[in-house]
Amino acid sequence: MKIKRIISSILAAAVMLTALLCGSIPAAAASKGISVTGEFDAGLYILQVYGLTKKQYTTFVNQKDGFRVNVFSGDGKANIFLAADLMKKSDAPALKGYNGGQNVYVGLKGNDVVSFTTLSDFAGYSALYGSAPGRTYGFRWEFDAGDEMVTSFLQGVTKSPEVKVTFEDVYRNAVKPAGLRSEYKVNASWGDAPLTAERGSNSLSVTVPTENYYKYSSTRGAEMSLKLKFGSYTVNTVFNGGTGFTSTADNGGKDFIDKVSIKGKLTQHGGITLTYTFSDKTAAKALASKKITMTYAITANGKLISGNRSPVTLLRAGKGNISKLSIEAPGDQVYTGKAIAPLPVIRDGYRKLVRDRDYTLAYRNNAKIGTASVVIKGKGAYKGKITVKFNIVPGSTTLAFRTTDAGKILSWRKILGADNYALERLTDGEFAEFRTLDGDILSYTLADGEEGTFRICARKKSGDKYICGAWSNSIEAL
């Protein structure tokens, strides 16, 4: 079989620069106690910091001046944090074991990405309250692995195993509660990221993500092999040190390398993309219609350090049916008086589909309070359609209480579209119906003996039932 050796010299300068940047990171000794892990799971990227004792955790999060825990990449250019928001109250505990009564928010920065958010469609958080390995305590971040901003940020954080974890108050002062050090240098355990693929009319681009490629480029004597297969066609590509690679190709056992061009290009953040282009029309047709698999492995001294030795499906045969994919319907939407068009989240495995490239949307009954729907129709590499529903509800009002010469008065602000308001009072530990007030009434004067704890919601009639918006704050009126 004839072998074509392809040396990607264009990559050399960029790889040298990456090596210099990575080489400038001082080796970090693993800390005693604190651990950092990251892994992909069901469309999410989950990053965890743990190893704290219960006393360290509860003392840290309940400091007088709030808390902030940071994870920095080894070069310090990317970081994520979780912090108390001392400007915003929280009705419910924002984090298990945290008694500060404030909201908690996530921030991330790196690779031209900056975001600070309390609630988000791409990031969430939780406490590892005795649930981390060894029943330790710590913090957990969850990211939408298909979000482009998240992908960019994560590549900056996970490009090397060295990270720094710091513990501070909200004013960025280092703290050491209950014997916890203010700073730890940690060798993180980054899980493999899934390979991604894009299919063209006669080409296929496969990207080995940053965290995976780094394991090859930073390991002495490592080899990276990729075996592409669709129909009767097989293409083997092997990197054996540096950026040079060799490739072989066959069609049913017959040499095929002259009919395929393979080019490599480093991604912006240190991964690598291989683009396979087929000049043979029969091969191009098979590429467009057959299931595409890849066996990918990085080995060193005979040991597997990334990937696997069994084929993984990159793209299914033909067009994917949109109705068979993972679809996250929009949550409840607040009525605005105008058409509302929230976006569903659609994933094909780890891949997050793109509107107007992979699917189109058509909305129905989305300008009034009630049940709305959106029709998702496949496009490009996807076919079929599916309808998902979401609710449009009245907004949430704020309940206030004051005592005047006229009596004890509950009041609230008007909510757009409300037909009436449901006022509830706490009775025997549970809220129960107290009064229903017309939509043009914005206050209620308590009679003697009606004192208690109250909440209220705006309601709108839809068909034969009333739809209630989110409940207001609860307030004690005595």
Beta strands, then each sheet from edge to edge (+ up, - down):
strand 1: 4-7
strand 2: 35-41
strand 3: 44-52
strand 4: 68-73
strand 5: 79-89
strand 6: 102-110
strand 7: 113-117
strand 8: 123-132
strand 9: 136-144
strand 10: 162-168
strand 11: 183-187
strand 12: 189-190
strand 13: 196-199
strand 14: 203-208
strand 15: 223-230
strand 16: 233-239
strand 17: 244-251
strand 18: 254-255
strand 19: 260-266
strand 20: 272-278
strand 21: 292-300
strand 22: 303-307
strand 23: 312-315
strand 24: 320-321
strand 25: 326-328
strand 26: 333-334
strand 27: 345-348
strand 28: 351-352
strand 29: 359-364
strand 30: 370-378
strand 31: 382-383
strand 32: 385-393
strand 33: 399-404
strand 34: 407-412
strand 35: 420-427
strand 36: 430-438
strand 37: 443-446
strand 38: 452-462
strand 39: 465-468
strand 40: 475-477
sheet 1: 1+ 17- 16+ 15- 21+ 22-
sheet 2: 1+ 17- 18+
sheet 3: 1+ 17- 16+ 15- 21+ 23-
sheet 4: 8+ 9- 3+ 2- 12-
sheet 5: 7+ 6- 5+ 4- 10+ 11-
sheet 6: 13+ 14- 20+ 19-
sheet 7: 24+ 31+
sheet 8: 25+ 27- 28+
sheet 9: 26+ 32+ 30- 29+
sheet 10: 33+ 34- 37+
sheet 11: 36+ 35- 38+ 39-
sheet 12: 36+ 35- 38+ 40-
end
